[in-house]
Amino acid sequence: MRFKYLMIIVLSFSVLISACGGKKEDETKDTDVRVIEMGQINWAENIAVSNMWKVILEDKGYEVNFNVLDIGTTMAALANNELDVGLEVWLPVQDANYLEQYKEEIHFSDETWYDNAKVGLVVPSYVEEVNSIEDLNDYQALFESVIVGFDPGAGTMEVTEDLIAAYDLHYELLPSSEPAMVTEIKEAIDQGDPIVAPLWSPHRIFSEVDLKYLEDPKEVYGGVEKIHHATRHGFAEDFPEVDRWLKNWKMDDDQIGALMSYVADADDPIEGAKQWVEENEDTINEWLD
């Protein structure tokens, strides 16, 4: 009988221990994981900075999920609270339509992270006879009346359509993707052929091939563009320190150029971003101040 009672006590104690152990495991699972849903656009500079921020934020204990979308879908997702942050909005010209459309639904930062952006039509530098957009109609045959474009719906593509109308260009703007457009530019230059395409700075291609911007007398593309970030409403309250860090973020030509090169040259973009982050701790600490 005493043995039976002893077994009951032991079993009860075992159940108690198991229950306590289970509760501790549940508490661990309930720990609040700070997850940020970030939009990523398949543009060289966007891939570079989104991977950079993933490295920085995950080092600080956040989890960052990429959502690979085009710019239009990114804006719609921010407006619908399906994304937390998008890192690239070009103003005052390129993405002005998105600012107008979503100014009530999205927080567009007043702060900028890059202040020397430029957009325009480019041709290889060896195309000496064409130096202005106004020259293009005189050389339709040379370019086969085609402007090689990238993502349909991108602000720059829409502005390029406006430019075709403003200059009465007898050209067709062919959409594709940024990688496809860059490949076409490089292949044309390898063969010494003419090509005209919309491009922007910062972009790694300018360090790889010799291109020139065509003059834009009507300033359809605008002058100097600045790059902002955008967040869903409520982001600043949910992630106050990240909101502050993003507002402190600032990069110059050398920094963004080096980051894009590291990311592009790495087998995995995140590894290139990690290398750049490790080599620029002082700069990053200023953002995280």
BELPELIN-V597065 format. One record per backbone hydrogen bond with DSSP energy under -0.5 kcal/mol. CO is the residue of the C=O (numbers start at 1). NH is the residue of the N-H. If there is no record, write none. Layout:
BEGIN
<<CO:NH> <CO:NH>>
END
This chain:
BEGIN
<<1:5> <2:6> <3:7> <4:8> <5:9> <6:10> <7:11> <8:12> <9:13> <10:14> <11:15> <12:16> <13:17> <14:18> <15:19> <16:20> <17:21> <18:22> <19:23> <20:24> <21:25> <22:26> <23:27> <24:28> <25:29> <26:30> <28:31> <31:33> <32:34> <33:35> <34:63> <36:38> <36:65> <37:84> <37:85> <38:67> <39:87> <40:69> <41:43> <43:47> <44:48> <45:49> <46:50> <47:51> <48:52> <49:53> <50:54> <51:55> <52:56> <53:57> <54:58> <55:59> <56:60> <57:60> <57:62> <58:61> <63:36> <63:65> <65:38> <67:40> <67:69> <70:74> <71:75> <72:76> <73:77> <74:78> <75:79> <76:80> <77:82> <77:83> <78:81> <84:232> <85:39> <86:230> <89:91> <89:228> <90:95> <91:226> <93:96> <95:98> <95:99> <96:100> <97:101> <98:102> <99:103> <102:105> <102:106> <105:233> <106:108> <107:109> <107:231> <111:229> <113:251> <114:227> <117:225> <118:201> <120:199> <121:214> <122:197> <123:212> <124:127> <126:128> <127:130> <129:131> <131:215> <132:135> <133:136> <135:138> <136:139> <137:140> <139:143> <140:144> <140:145> <141:144> <143:146> <145:172> <146:148> <147:149> <147:174> <148:198> <150:176> <151:154> <154:158> <155:159> <156:160> <157:161> <158:162> <159:163> <160:164> <161:165> <162:166> <163:167> <164:169> <165:168> <169:171> <172:147> <172:174> <173:175> <174:149> <177:181> <178:182> <179:183> <180:184> <181:185> <182:186> <183:187> <184:188> <185:189> <186:190> <187:191> <188:193> <189:192> <195:124> <196:148> <197:122> <199:120> <201:118> <203:206> <204:207> <205:208> <205:209> <209:211> <210:125> <212:123> <215:133> <216:219> <225:117> <226:91> <226:228> <227:113> <227:114> <228:89> <229:109> <230:86> <231:107> <232:235> <234:238> <235:239> <239:243> <240:244> <241:245> <242:246> <243:247> <244:248> <245:249> <252:256> <253:257> <254:258> <255:259> <256:260> <257:261> <258:262> <259:263> <260:264> <261:265> <262:266> <268:271> <268:272> <269:273> <270:274> <271:275> <272:276> <273:277> <274:278> <275:279> <276:280> <277:280> <278:281> <280:284> <281:285> <282:286> <283:287> <284:288> <286:289>>
END
